[in-house]
Amino acid sequence: MDLNIKTIYKNIGGIVKGSVVDLSEVEFIHPYAVILITLLLVERHKLPNKKLVLPENPDVLYYLKRLHFCDVLKELSYLEEEEHLKKFDLGEKDNLNIQEIVHSRYRDEFSARLERFVKIFKNFGLEENDARLITAIVGELGNNVFDHNALNWPTDISGCFIAAQNYPNKNILEFTIGDTGMGFLGSLKARFPDLKNDIEAIQLGLAGNTGRINETRGNGLRFIQSWTINNFRGNIYIHSGNGLVKIDEKGIKSEETFKIIGTIVQIMLYYK
């Protein structure tokens, strides 16, 4: 099973079984799926019978280790799984086209790491201007996370998880940021009490609205849409609550899906 942004939704019923997350049949996994699995583990990390079944495919295990997924497992107290993954020797140099998972728990921690992303994207082969432009998008997404969830985290795991991968043969870059916050609906409900569901909330946020009382508009997502689509012919996926929305040059598509805590945003870019 190739676990990517499309197939994970088709296969989630066989992956999530109560407190157990089963990745045993995964043959390839993309950053989006890794971040989504991370949020599912966050939801379950205090359950006494929680369990993650790691992939049987050694290539996938190597990939997860390169991503520093061991650090995630340790933080969330999946200690047996962490020990199992730590046994795998990478046996080769780091792959510069893979960016390990970064967990920023606080705004200052996130801000301090932003300049590092310029270097990462340049290592991916992007020109300086593109690297800084994409880093600005990452910065805007991260700022949104901390702006809308400050002191209101639903779990004891605060902040956001970020992973990225470059596909140089196709000139495609994808990066994903997932947070453990209130989600679009939780953030906007106080200002817009008539909101009916997560999809409405996402669409309202995309239109430039904010739930922050002292501001009239939230233009961060409008800026992200414009740069992603106009500068890179890219697309954006947003999963918040049980709403899933895709934005590209053709418009916006939405559907209901399984519920998660927080929000996941994936940006896929096509560069020169």
Helices and strands as residue ranges (DSSP letters): E 2-3, H 7-15, E 16-17, E 20-22, E 28-29, H 31-44, E 51-53, H 58-66, H 69-75, H 79-86, E 98-104, H 107-123, H 128-149, E 160-167, E 172-179, H 183-188, H 198-206, H 220-226, I 227-231, H 232-232, E 235-240, E 243-248, E 251-256, E 263-270
